[in-house]
Amino acid sequence: MSDDDPSYEWPSIPSAPLGAGIGGDLDRSAIAIAIVFGAVIICGLMAASLVYKQRDGFLFALGAATAAWFAGHAMLFDMPRVYGVLIVISALMAAASTITLVT
């Protein structure tokens, strides 16, 4: 067969589905972005605690960062309940760090 043959069809190239980004999974990409921005916020809490010499606030922020780090591993190993619990712990510790800074 050649290109001159009228019955010849070019092979079709499948297009990537909408939302196929890094790894092809939009949900995981969104979760990764949320984790990164959460880490930036927690690092900001740690830095502010260091600047204002709030030891308790720094330790709460460090605990929040550690819980978020373990939550990333729970997500990687597909453990949604553990992931949820660790995210709640991280959010509570970040709130405690913020309250410590404000008072």
Buried (B, 14 or more C-beta within 10 A) or exposed (E): EEEEEEEEEEEEEEEEEEEEEEEEEBEBBEBBEEBEEBBEBBEEBBEBBEEEEBEEBBBBBBBBBBBBBBBBEBBEEEBEEBBEBBBEBBBBBBEBBBEBBEE
